[in-house]
Amino acid sequence: MAELTFEIKETLGVLSTSARGWTKELNKVSWNEREPKYDIREWNPDHTRMGKGITLTDDEVTMLKKILNGEEIEDDIDEADFV
């Protein structure tokens, strides 16, 4: 089986942090030297190990954003925290 290579091209944000220090992140990642895609997955603190995740193309992220913007999402987030 061929070796998987990756390079995090851009860190967009941390979604959460687990008790063991792993962070679920949204990044732009180049897999096997291909064009970077949006990527959501858990990473260990030094980004040498990762959990299962999902990659999305620009078009898929645009569609996801449209879907989420159309939904009323109930949460405990204080909207005053967002400017």
PDB file of N, CA, C and O in Angstrom:
ATOM      1  N   MET A   1       0.846  -1.178   0.000  1.00  0.00           N
ATOM      2  CA  MET A   1       0.000   0.000   0.000  1.00  0.00           C
ATOM      3  C   MET A   1       0.892   1.241   0.000  1.00  0.00           C
ATOM      4  O   MET A   1       1.874   1.306   0.740  1.00  0.00           O
ATOM      5  N   ALA A   2       0.553   2.204  -0.815  1.00  0.00           N
ATOM      6  CA  ALA A   2       1.346   3.427  -0.946  1.00  0.00           C
ATOM      7  C   ALA A   2       1.264   4.265   0.325  1.00  0.00           C
ATOM      8  O   ALA A   2       0.247   4.273   1.018  1.00  0.00           O
ATOM      9  N   GLU A   3       2.342   4.963   0.611  1.00  0.00           N
ATOM     10  CA  GLU A   3       2.388   5.814   1.790  1.00  0.00           C
ATOM     11  C   GLU A   3       1.523   7.061   1.576  1.00  0.00           C
ATOM     12  O   GLU A   3       1.537   7.669   0.506  1.00  0.00           O
ATOM     13  N   LEU A   4       0.786   7.418   2.599  1.00  0.00           N
ATOM     14  CA  LEU A   4      -0.051   8.605   2.566  1.00  0.00           C
ATOM     15  C   LEU A   4       0.786   9.805   3.002  1.00  0.00           C
ATOM     16  O   LEU A   4       1.418   9.779   4.058  1.00  0.00           O
ATOM     17  N   THR A   5       0.785  10.851   2.185  1.00  0.00           N
ATOM     18  CA  THR A   5       1.481  12.073   2.576  1.00  0.00           C
ATOM     19  C   THR A   5       0.462  13.185   2.709  1.00  0.00           C
ATOM     20  O   THR A   5      -0.577  13.186   2.049  1.00  0.00           O
ATOM     21  N   PHE A   6       0.784  14.141   3.585  1.00  0.00           N
ATOM     22  CA  PHE A   6      -0.118  15.273   3.775  1.00  0.00           C
ATOM     23  C   PHE A   6       0.685  16.491   4.172  1.00  0.00           C
ATOM     24  O   PHE A   6       1.782  16.391   4.723  1.00  0.00           O
ATOM     25  N   GLU A   7       0.111  17.641   3.879  1.00  0.00           N
ATOM     26  CA  GLU A   7       0.674  18.903   4.339  1.00  0.00           C
ATOM     27  C   GLU A   7      -0.478  19.835   4.661  1.00  0.00           C
ATOM     28  O   GLU A   7      -1.320  20.114   3.807  1.00  0.00           O
ATOM     29  N   ILE A   8      -0.512  20.318   5.903  1.00  0.00           N
ATOM     30  CA  ILE A   8      -1.528  21.289   6.284  1.00  0.00           C
ATOM     31  C   ILE A   8      -1.108  22.628   5.683  1.00  0.00           C
ATOM     32  O   ILE A   8      -0.109  23.217   6.095  1.00  0.00           O
ATOM     33  N   LYS A   9      -1.873  23.098   4.713  1.00  0.00           N
ATOM     34  CA  LYS A   9      -1.548  24.339   4.015  1.00  0.00           C
ATOM     35  C   LYS A   9      -2.054  25.567   4.758  1.00  0.00           C
ATOM     36  O   LYS A   9      -1.434  26.629   4.723  1.00  0.00           O
ATOM     37  N   GLU A  10      -3.197  25.405   5.435  1.00  0.00           N
ATOM     38  CA  GLU A  10      -3.795  26.537   6.143  1.00  0.00           C
ATOM     39  C   GLU A  10      -4.638  26.007   7.299  1.00  0.00           C
ATOM     40  O   GLU A  10      -5.467  25.118   7.109  1.00  0.00           O
ATOM     41  N   THR A  11      -4.428  26.546   8.483  1.00  0.00           N
ATOM     42  CA  THR A  11      -5.250  26.210   9.641  1.00  0.00           C
ATOM     43  C   THR A  11      -6.354  27.247   9.743  1.00  0.00           C
ATOM     44  O   THR A  11      -6.086  28.438   9.898  1.00  0.00           O
ATOM     45  N   LEU A  12      -7.600  26.787   9.653  1.00  0.00           N
ATOM     46  CA  LEU A  12      -8.744  27.702   9.652  1.00  0.00           C
ATOM     47  C   LEU A  12      -9.373  27.850  11.028  1.00  0.00           C
ATOM     48  O   LEU A  12      -9.953  28.892  11.332  1.00  0.00           O
ATOM     49  N   GLY A  13      -9.265  26.818  11.867  1.00  0.00           N
ATOM     50  CA  GLY A  13      -9.815  26.944  13.204  1.00  0.00           C
ATOM     51  C   GLY A  13      -9.908  25.633  13.941  1.00  0.00           C
ATOM     52  O   GLY A  13      -9.928  24.561  13.336  1.00  0.00           O
ATOM     53  N   VAL A  14      -9.965  25.730  15.265  1.00  0.00           N
ATOM     54  CA  VAL A  14     -10.144  24.573  16.142  1.00  0.00           C
ATOM     55  C   VAL A  14     -11.616  24.525  16.554  1.00  0.00           C
ATOM     56  O   VAL A  14     -12.165  25.508  17.051  1.00  0.00           O
ATOM     57  N   LEU A  15     -12.239  23.378  16.340  1.00  0.00           N
ATOM     58  CA  LEU A  15     -13.653  23.208  16.680  1.00  0.00           C
ATOM     59  C   LEU A  15     -13.834  22.750  18.116  1.00  0.00           C
ATOM     60  O   LEU A  15     -14.788  23.151  18.783  1.00  0.00           O
ATOM     61  N   SER A  16     -12.914  21.905  18.600  1.00  0.00           N
ATOM     62  CA  SER A  16     -12.994  21.424  19.975  1.00  0.00           C
ATOM     63  C   SER A  16     -11.663  20.795  20.363  1.00  0.00           C
ATOM     64  O   SER A  16     -10.818  20.502  19.517  1.00  0.00           O
ATOM     65  N   THR A  17     -11.502  20.596  21.677  1.00  0.00           N
ATOM     66  CA  THR A  17     -10.308  19.936  22.211  1.00  0.00           C
ATOM     67  C   THR A  17     -10.762  18.841  23.158  1.00  0.00           C
ATOM     68  O   THR A  17     -11.603  19.069  24.028  1.00  0.00           O
ATOM     69  N   SER A  18     -10.200  17.646  22.986  1.00  0.00           N
ATOM     70  CA  SER A  18     -10.570  16.521  23.844  1.00  0.00           C
ATOM     71  C   SER A  18      -9.761  16.548  25.136  1.00  0.00           C
ATOM     72  O   SER A  18      -8.787  17.292  25.254  1.00  0.00           O
ATOM     73  N   ALA A  19     -10.172  15.734  26.097  1.00  0.00           N
ATOM     74  CA  ALA A  19      -9.476  15.645  27.380  1.00  0.00           C
ATOM     75  C   ALA A  19      -8.039  15.149  27.211  1.00  0.00           C
ATOM     76  O   ALA A  19      -7.180  15.444  28.041  1.00  0.00           O
ATOM     77  N   ARG A  20      -7.783  14.413  26.165  1.00  0.00           N
ATOM     78  CA  ARG A  20      -6.420  13.895  25.940  1.00  0.00           C
ATOM     79  C   ARG A  20      -5.563  14.846  25.108  1.00  0.00           C
ATOM     80  O   ARG A  20      -4.435  14.508  24.749  1.00  0.00           O
ATOM     81  N   GLY A  21      -6.089  16.032  24.798  1.00  0.00           N
ATOM     82  CA  GLY A  21      -5.308  17.059  24.125  1.00  0.00           C
ATOM     83  C   GLY A  21      -5.404  17.087  22.615  1.00  0.00           C
ATOM     84  O   GLY A  21      -4.802  17.948  21.973  1.00  0.00           O
ATOM     85  N   TRP A  22      -6.152  16.158  22.036  1.00  0.00           N
ATOM     86  CA  TRP A  22      -6.334  16.170  20.585  1.00  0.00           C
ATOM     87  C   TRP A  22      -7.322  17.275  20.232  1.00  0.00           C
ATOM     88  O   TRP A  22      -8.245  17.558  20.995  1.00  0.00           O
ATOM     89  N   THR A  23      -7.124  17.897  19.077  1.00  0.00           N
ATOM     90  CA  THR A  23      -8.019  18.965  18.640  1.00  0.00           C
ATOM     91  C   THR A  23      -8.718  18.573  17.347  1.00  0.00           C
ATOM     92  O   THR A  23      -8.106  18.032  16.426  1.00  0.00           O
ATOM     93  N   LYS A  24     -10.010  18.858  17.301  1.00  0.00           N
ATOM     94  CA  LYS A  24     -10.767  18.693  16.061  1.00  0.00           C
ATOM     95  C   LYS A  24     -10.650  20.011  15.333  1.00  0.00           C
ATOM     96  O   LYS A  24     -11.040  21.054  15.858  1.00  0.00           O
ATOM     97  N   GLU A  25     -10.108  19.970  14.108  1.00  0.00           N
ATOM     98  CA  GLU A  25      -9.762  21.193  13.392  1.00  0.00           C
ATOM     99  C   GLU A  25     -10.352  21.228  11.993  1.00  0.00           C
ATOM    100  O   GLU A  25     -10.620  20.197  11.376  1.00  0.00           O
ATOM    101  N   LEU A  26     -10.545  22.452  11.515  1.00  0.00           N
ATOM    102  CA  LEU A  26     -10.863  22.696  10.115  1.00  0.00           C
ATOM    103  C   LEU A  26      -9.609  23.286   9.490  1.00  0.00           C
ATOM    104  O   LEU A  26      -9.163  24.369   9.869  1.00  0.00           O
ATOM    105  N   ASN A  27      -9.047  22.565   8.532  1.00  0.00           N
ATOM    106  CA  ASN A  27      -7.821  22.977   7.857  1.00  0.00           C
ATOM    107  C   ASN A  27      -7.980  22.827   6.354  1.00  0.00           C
ATOM    108  O   ASN A  27      -8.908  22.172   5.879  1.00  0.00           O
ATOM    109  N   LYS A  28      -7.071  23.434   5.614  1.00  0.00           N
ATOM    110  CA  LYS A  28      -6.895  23.135   4.182  1.00  0.00           C
ATOM    111  C   LYS A  28      -5.682  22.221   4.107  1.00  0.00           C
ATOM    112  O   LYS A  28      -4.579  22.613   4.487  1.00  0.00           O
ATOM    113  N   VAL A  29      -5.886  20.989   3.612  1.00  0.00           N
ATOM    114  CA  VAL A  29      -4.835  19.984   3.610  1.00  0.00           C
ATOM    115  C   VAL A  29      -4.610  19.474   2.192  1.00  0.00           C
ATOM    116  O   VAL A  29      -5.557  19.200   1.456  1.00  0.00           O
ATOM    117  N   SER A  30      -3.346  19.354   1.829  1.00  0.00           N
ATOM    118  CA  SER A  30      -2.953  18.732   0.573  1.00  0.00           C
ATOM    119  C   SER A  30      -2.607  17.277   0.871  1.00  0.00           C
ATOM    120  O   SER A  30      -1.677  16.996   1.627  1.00  0.00           O
ATOM    121  N   TRP A  31      -3.361  16.350   0.275  1.00  0.00           N
ATOM    122  CA  TRP A  31      -3.126  14.921   0.457  1.00  0.00           C
ATOM    123  C   TRP A  31      -2.386  14.407  -0.769  1.00  0.00           C
ATOM    124  O   TRP A  31      -2.827  14.622  -1.898  1.00  0.00           O
ATOM    125  N   ASN A  32      -1.271  13.733  -0.553  1.00  0.00           N
ATOM    126  CA  ASN A  32      -0.469  13.152  -1.638  1.00  0.00           C
ATOM    127  C   ASN A  32      -0.138  14.183  -2.712  1.00  0.00           C
ATOM    128  O   ASN A  32      -0.203  13.901  -3.908  1.00  0.00           O
ATOM    129  N   GLU A  33       0.215  15.376  -2.258  1.00  0.00           N
ATOM    130  CA  GLU A  33       0.664  16.473  -3.124  1.00  0.00           C
ATOM    131  C   GLU A  33      -0.396  16.940  -4.129  1.00  0.00           C
ATOM    132  O   GLU A  33      -0.064  17.480  -5.184  1.00  0.00           O
ATOM    133  N   ARG A  34      -1.659  16.732  -3.796  1.00  0.00           N
ATOM    134  CA  ARG A  34      -2.769  17.204  -4.639  1.00  0.00           C
ATOM    135  C   ARG A  34      -3.220  18.573  -4.158  1.00  0.00           C
ATOM    136  O   ARG A  34      -2.734  19.083  -3.149  1.00  0.00           O
ATOM    137  N   GLU A  35      -4.154  19.159  -4.893  1.00  0.00           N
ATOM    138  CA  GLU A  35      -4.725  20.446  -4.502  1.00  0.00           C
ATOM    139  C   GLU A  35      -5.307  20.339  -3.093  1.00  0.00           C
ATOM    140  O   GLU A  35      -5.939  19.335  -2.762  1.00  0.00           O
ATOM    141  N   PRO A  36      -5.103  21.357  -2.265  1.00  0.00           N
ATOM    142  CA  PRO A  36      -5.651  21.313  -0.900  1.00  0.00           C
ATOM    143  C   PRO A  36      -7.179  21.278  -0.907  1.00  0.00           C
ATOM    144  O   PRO A  36      -7.833  21.884  -1.756  1.00  0.00           O
ATOM    145  N   LYS A  37      -7.718  20.557   0.057  1.00  0.00           N
ATOM    146  CA  LYS A  37      -9.165  20.490   0.273  1.00  0.00           C
ATOM    147  C   LYS A  37      -9.443  20.859   1.715  1.00  0.00           C
ATOM    148  O   LYS A  37      -8.564  20.772   2.574  1.00  0.00           O
ATOM    149  N   TYR A  38     -10.677  21.273   1.973  1.00  0.00           N
ATOM    150  CA  TYR A  38     -11.105  21.500   3.344  1.00  0.00           C
ATOM    151  C   TYR A  38     -11.123  20.155   4.055  1.00  0.00           C
ATOM    152  O   TYR A  38     -11.523  19.145   3.476  1.00  0.00           O
ATOM    153  N   ASP A  39     -10.695  20.144   5.290  1.00  0.00           N
ATOM    154  CA  ASP A  39     -10.531  18.891   6.012  1.00  0.00           C
ATOM    155  C   ASP A  39     -10.941  19.097   7.466  1.00  0.00           C
ATOM    156  O   ASP A  39     -10.485  20.032   8.124  1.00  0.00           O
ATOM    157  N   ILE A  40     -11.809  18.213   7.959  1.00  0.00           N
ATOM    158  CA  ILE A  40     -12.216  18.231   9.367  1.00  0.00           C
ATOM    159  C   ILE A  40     -11.821  16.892   9.958  1.00  0.00           C
ATOM    160  O   ILE A  40     -12.285  15.842   9.513  1.00  0.00           O
ATOM    161  N   ARG A  41     -10.941  16.940  10.986  1.00  0.00           N
ATOM    162  CA  ARG A  41     -10.531  15.721  11.671  1.00  0.00           C
ATOM    163  C   ARG A  41      -9.820  16.075  12.965  1.00  0.00           C
ATOM    164  O   ARG A  41      -9.483  17.233  13.210  1.00  0.00           O
ATOM    165  N   GLU A  42      -9.596  15.053  13.796  1.00  0.00           N
ATOM    166  CA  GLU A  42      -8.852  15.236  15.036  1.00  0.00           C
ATOM    167  C   GLU A  42      -7.368  15.031  14.781  1.00  0.00           C
ATOM    168  O   GLU A  42      -6.960  14.162  14.011  1.00  0.00           O
ATOM    169  N   TRP A  43      -6.569  15.864  15.457  1.00  0.00           N
ATOM    170  CA  TRP A  43      -5.109  15.793  15.362  1.00  0.00           C
ATOM    171  C   TRP A  43      -4.519  15.741  16.763  1.00  0.00           C
ATOM    172  O   TRP A  43      -5.050  16.337  17.700  1.00  0.00           O
ATOM    173  N   ASN A  44      -3.398  15.007  16.891  1.00  0.00           N
ATOM    174  CA  ASN A  44      -2.682  15.053  18.157  1.00  0.00           C
ATOM    175  C   ASN A  44      -1.968  16.407  18.256  1.00  0.00           C
ATOM    176  O   ASN A  44      -1.898  17.134  17.265  1.00  0.00           O
ATOM    177  N   PRO A  45      -1.442  16.754  19.428  1.00  0.00           N
ATOM    178  CA  PRO A  45      -0.882  18.101  19.606  1.00  0.00           C
ATOM    179  C   PRO A  45       0.213  18.503  18.614  1.00  0.00           C
ATOM    180  O   PRO A  45       0.305  19.676  18.251  1.00  0.00           O
ATOM    181  N   ASP A  46       1.048  17.549  18.165  1.00  0.00           N
ATOM    182  CA  ASP A  46       2.114  17.934  17.230  1.00  0.00           C
ATOM    183  C   ASP A  46       1.792  17.606  15.765  1.00  0.00           C
ATOM    184  O   ASP A  46       2.664  17.689  14.900  1.00  0.00           O
ATOM    185  N   HIS A  47       0.543  17.237  15.498  1.00  0.00           N
ATOM    186  CA  HIS A  47       0.052  16.973  14.140  1.00  0.00           C
ATOM    187  C   HIS A  47       0.802  15.850  13.422  1.00  0.00           C
ATOM    188  O   HIS A  47       0.934  15.871  12.198  1.00  0.00           O
ATOM    189  N   THR A  48       1.297  14.860  14.194  1.00  0.00           N
ATOM    190  CA  THR A  48       1.941  13.705  13.580  1.00  0.00           C
ATOM    191  C   THR A  48       0.994  12.521  13.476  1.00  0.00           C
ATOM    192  O   THR A  48       1.257  11.580  12.727  1.00  0.00           O
ATOM    193  N   ARG A  49      -0.112  12.559  14.223  1.00  0.00           N
ATOM    194  CA  ARG A  49      -1.130  11.512  14.160  1.00  0.00           C
ATOM    195  C   ARG A  49      -2.489  12.163  13.989  1.00  0.00           C
ATOM    196  O   ARG A  49      -2.719  13.284  14.442  1.00  0.00           O
ATOM    197  N   MET A  50      -3.377  11.449  13.334  1.00  0.00           N
ATOM    198  CA  MET A  50      -4.704  11.989  13.062  1.00  0.00           C
ATOM    199  C   MET A  50      -5.759  10.915  13.224  1.00  0.00           C
ATOM    200  O   MET A  50      -5.472   9.720  13.162  1.00  0.00           O
ATOM    201  N   GLY A  51      -6.989  11.367  13.434  1.00  0.00           N
ATOM    202  CA  GLY A  51      -8.122  10.468  13.469  1.00  0.00           C
ATOM    203  C   GLY A  51      -8.814  10.466  12.115  1.00  0.00           C
ATOM    204  O   GLY A  51      -8.392  11.141  11.176  1.00  0.00           O
ATOM    205  N   LYS A  52      -9.877   9.698  12.041  1.00  0.00           N
ATOM    206  CA  LYS A  52     -10.673   9.687  10.813  1.00  0.00           C
ATOM    207  C   LYS A  52     -11.310  11.056  10.635  1.00  0.00           C
ATOM    208  O   LYS A  52     -11.620  11.747  11.606  1.00  0.00           O
ATOM    209  N   GLY A  53     -11.497  11.430   9.390  1.00  0.00           N
ATOM    210  CA  GLY A  53     -12.071  12.731   9.129  1.00  0.00           C
ATOM    211  C   GLY A  53     -12.816  12.760   7.816  1.00  0.00           C
ATOM    212  O   GLY A  53     -13.132  11.726   7.228  1.00  0.00           O
ATOM    213  N   ILE A  54     -13.087  13.964   7.376  1.00  0.00           N
ATOM    214  CA  ILE A  54     -13.803  14.175   6.129  1.00  0.00           C
ATOM    215  C   ILE A  54     -13.119  15.300   5.367  1.00  0.00           C
ATOM    216  O   ILE A  54     -12.704  16.300   5.952  1.00  0.00           O
ATOM    217  N   THR A  55     -13.007  15.126   4.062  1.00  0.00           N
ATOM    218  CA  THR A  55     -12.473  16.187   3.216  1.00  0.00           C
ATOM    219  C   THR A  55     -13.592  16.686   2.313  1.00  0.00           C
ATOM    220  O   THR A  55     -14.452  15.918   1.883  1.00  0.00           O
ATOM    221  N   LEU A  56     -13.567  17.973   2.036  1.00  0.00           N
ATOM    222  CA  LEU A  56     -14.603  18.603   1.223  1.00  0.00           C
ATOM    223  C   LEU A  56     -13.956  19.499   0.175  1.00  0.00           C
ATOM    224  O   LEU A  56     -12.978  20.193   0.454  1.00  0.00           O
ATOM    225  N   THR A  57     -14.511  19.476  -1.033  1.00  0.00           N
ATOM    226  CA  THR A  57     -14.066  20.382  -2.082  1.00  0.00           C
ATOM    227  C   THR A  57     -14.617  21.776  -1.804  1.00  0.00           C
ATOM    228  O   THR A  57     -15.462  21.943  -0.924  1.00  0.00           O
ATOM    229  N   ASP A  58     -14.154  22.766  -2.537  1.00  0.00           N
ATOM    230  CA  ASP A  58     -14.683  24.129  -2.399  1.00  0.00           C
ATOM    231  C   ASP A  58     -16.190  24.149  -2.647  1.00  0.00           C
ATOM    232  O   ASP A  58     -16.930  24.814  -1.922  1.00  0.00           O
ATOM    233  N   ASP A  59     -16.645  23.426  -3.666  1.00  0.00           N
ATOM    234  CA  ASP A  59     -18.081  23.390  -3.973  1.00  0.00           C
ATOM    235  C   ASP A  59     -18.883  22.743  -2.851  1.00  0.00           C
ATOM    236  O   ASP A  59     -19.985  23.195  -2.538  1.00  0.00           O
ATOM    237  N   GLU A  60     -18.343  21.691  -2.243  1.00  0.00           N
ATOM    238  CA  GLU A  60     -19.040  21.030  -1.139  1.00  0.00           C
ATOM    239  C   GLU A  60     -19.123  21.934   0.088  1.00  0.00           C
ATOM    240  O   GLU A  60     -20.135  21.939   0.788  1.00  0.00           O
ATOM    241  N   VAL A  61     -18.067  22.697   0.349  1.00  0.00           N
ATOM    242  CA  VAL A  61     -18.097  23.634   1.476  1.00  0.00           C
ATOM    243  C   VAL A  61     -19.117  24.735   1.221  1.00  0.00           C
ATOM    244  O   VAL A  61     -19.831  25.144   2.136  1.00  0.00           O
ATOM    245  N   THR A  62     -19.188  25.212  -0.006  1.00  0.00           N
ATOM    246  CA  THR A  62     -20.180  26.229  -0.358  1.00  0.00           C
ATOM    247  C   THR A  62     -21.596  25.689  -0.121  1.00  0.00           C
ATOM    248  O   THR A  62     -22.443  26.393   0.429  1.00  0.00           O
ATOM    249  N   MET A  63     -21.851  24.457  -0.529  1.00  0.00           N
ATOM    250  CA  MET A  63     -23.173  23.853  -0.338  1.00  0.00           C
ATOM    251  C   MET A  63     -23.455  23.632   1.145  1.00  0.00           C
ATOM    252  O   MET A  63     -24.569  23.884   1.603  1.00  0.00           O
ATOM    253  N   LEU A  64     -22.470  23.168   1.896  1.00  0.00           N
ATOM    254  CA  LEU A  64     -22.639  22.982   3.341  1.00  0.00           C
ATOM    255  C   LEU A  64     -22.966  24.302   4.022  1.00  0.00           C
ATOM    256  O   LEU A  64     -23.829  24.354   4.898  1.00  0.00           O
ATOM    257  N   LYS A  65     -22.284  25.359   3.628  1.00  0.00           N
ATOM    258  CA  LYS A  65     -22.544  26.679   4.200  1.00  0.00           C
ATOM    259  C   LYS A  65     -23.982  27.122   3.903  1.00  0.00           C
ATOM    260  O   LYS A  65     -24.663  27.650   4.782  1.00  0.00           O
ATOM    261  N   LYS A  66     -24.437  26.909   2.678  1.00  0.00           N
ATOM    262  CA  LYS A  66     -25.819  27.258   2.323  1.00  0.00           C
ATOM    263  C   LYS A  66     -26.810  26.475   3.162  1.00  0.00           C
ATOM    264  O   LYS A  66     -27.803  27.026   3.639  1.00  0.00           O
ATOM    265  N   ILE A  67     -26.538  25.185   3.341  1.00  0.00           N
ATOM    266  CA  ILE A  67     -27.429  24.344   4.140  1.00  0.00           C
ATOM    267  C   ILE A  67     -27.467  24.833   5.587  1.00  0.00           C
ATOM    268  O   ILE A  67     -28.542  24.983   6.168  1.00  0.00           O
ATOM    269  N   LEU A  68     -26.289  25.082   6.166  1.00  0.00           N
ATOM    270  CA  LEU A  68     -26.236  25.518   7.562  1.00  0.00           C
ATOM    271  C   LEU A  68     -26.832  26.904   7.753  1.00  0.00           C
ATOM    272  O   LEU A  68     -27.474  27.161   8.771  1.00  0.00           O
ATOM    273  N   ASN A  69     -26.633  27.793   6.803  1.00  0.00           N
ATOM    274  CA  ASN A  69     -27.208  29.135   6.912  1.00  0.00           C
ATOM    275  C   ASN A  69     -28.727  29.109   6.842  1.00  0.00           C
ATOM    276  O   ASN A  69     -29.387  30.025   7.332  1.00  0.00           O
ATOM    277  N   GLY A  70     -29.282  28.071   6.239  1.00  0.00           N
ATOM    278  CA  GLY A  70     -30.729  27.957   6.124  1.00  0.00           C
ATOM    279  C   GLY A  70     -31.372  27.269   7.305  1.00  0.00           C
ATOM    280  O   GLY A  70     -32.598  27.217   7.403  1.00  0.00           O
ATOM    281  N   GLU A  71     -30.561  26.739   8.203  1.00  0.00           N
ATOM    282  CA  GLU A  71     -31.069  25.993   9.346  1.00  0.00           C
ATOM    283  C   GLU A  71     -31.004  26.820  10.612  1.00  0.00           C
ATOM    284  O   GLU A  71     -30.068  27.593  10.817  1.00  0.00           O
ATOM    285  N   GLU A  72     -31.993  26.654  11.450  1.00  0.00           N
ATOM    286  CA  GLU A  72     -31.989  27.231  12.789  1.00  0.00           C
ATOM    287  C   GLU A  72     -31.334  26.189  13.682  1.00  0.00           C
ATOM    288  O   GLU A  72     -31.925  25.145  13.955  1.00  0.00           O
ATOM    289  N   ILE A  73     -30.128  26.464  14.134  1.00  0.00           N
ATOM    290  CA  ILE A  73     -29.398  25.504  14.943  1.00  0.00           C
ATOM    291  C   ILE A  73     -29.467  25.945  16.401  1.00  0.00           C
ATOM    292  O   ILE A  73     -29.014  27.033  16.755  1.00  0.00           O
ATOM    293  N   GLU A  74     -30.044  25.080  17.244  1.00  0.00           N
ATOM    294  CA  GLU A  74     -30.130  25.387  18.662  1.00  0.00           C
ATOM    295  C   GLU A  74     -28.805  25.040  19.314  1.00  0.00           C
ATOM    296  O   GLU A  74     -28.249  23.965  19.089  1.00  0.00           O
ATOM    297  N   ASP A  75     -28.306  25.958  20.121  1.00  0.00           N
ATOM    298  CA  ASP A  75     -27.041  25.718  20.795  1.00  0.00           C
ATOM    299  C   ASP A  75     -26.949  26.581  22.041  1.00  0.00           C
ATOM    300  O   ASP A  75     -27.852  27.356  22.357  1.00  0.00           O
ATOM    301  N   ASP A  76     -25.846  26.427  22.729  1.00  0.00           N
ATOM    302  CA  ASP A  76     -25.595  27.205  23.938  1.00  0.00           C
ATOM    303  C   ASP A  76     -24.623  28.337  23.672  1.00  0.00           C
ATOM    304  O   ASP A  76     -24.056  28.887  24.617  1.00  0.00           O
ATOM    305  N   ILE A  77     -24.412  28.703  22.418  1.00  0.00           N
ATOM    306  CA  ILE A  77     -23.462  29.740  22.067  1.00  0.00           C
ATOM    307  C   ILE A  77     -24.130  31.111  22.250  1.00  0.00           C
ATOM    308  O   ILE A  77     -25.239  31.350  21.773  1.00  0.00           O
ATOM    309  N   ASP A  78     -23.442  31.975  22.934  1.00  0.00           N
ATOM    310  CA  ASP A  78     -23.912  33.342  23.115  1.00  0.00           C
ATOM    311  C   ASP A  78     -23.581  34.148  21.866  1.00  0.00           C
ATOM    312  O   ASP A  78     -22.409  34.390  21.579  1.00  0.00           O
ATOM    313  N   GLU A  79     -24.596  34.564  21.125  1.00  0.00           N
ATOM    314  CA  GLU A  79     -24.371  35.298  19.872  1.00  0.00           C
ATOM    315  C   GLU A  79     -23.614  36.599  20.088  1.00  0.00           C
ATOM    316  O   GLU A  79     -23.053  37.142  19.137  1.00  0.00           O
ATOM    317  N   ALA A  80     -23.583  37.109  21.303  1.00  0.00           N
ATOM    318  CA  ALA A  80     -22.828  38.337  21.589  1.00  0.00           C
ATOM    319  C   ALA A  80     -21.332  38.102  21.475  1.00  0.00           C
ATOM    320  O   ALA A  80     -20.564  39.057  21.363  1.00  0.00           O
ATOM    321  N   ASP A  81     -20.898  36.817  21.501  1.00  0.00           N
ATOM    322  CA  ASP A  81     -19.473  36.499  21.344  1.00  0.00           C
ATOM    323  C   ASP A  81     -18.997  36.708  19.907  1.00  0.00           C
ATOM    324  O   ASP A  81     -17.794  36.758  19.652  1.00  0.00           O
ATOM    325  N   PHE A  82     -19.933  36.829  18.974  1.00  0.00           N
ATOM    326  CA  PHE A  82     -19.584  36.995  17.563  1.00  0.00           C
ATOM    327  C   PHE A  82     -19.832  38.425  17.149  1.00  0.00           C
ATOM    328  O   PHE A  82     -20.901  38.977  17.408  1.00  0.00           O
ATOM    329  N   VAL A  83     -18.859  39.021  16.515  1.00  0.00           N
ATOM    330  CA  VAL A  83     -18.983  40.416  16.096  1.00  0.00           C
ATOM    331  C   VAL A  83     -19.415  40.479  14.654  1.00  0.00           C
ATOM    332  O   VAL A  83     -19.578  41.568  14.105  1.00  0.00           O
TER     333      VAL A  83
END
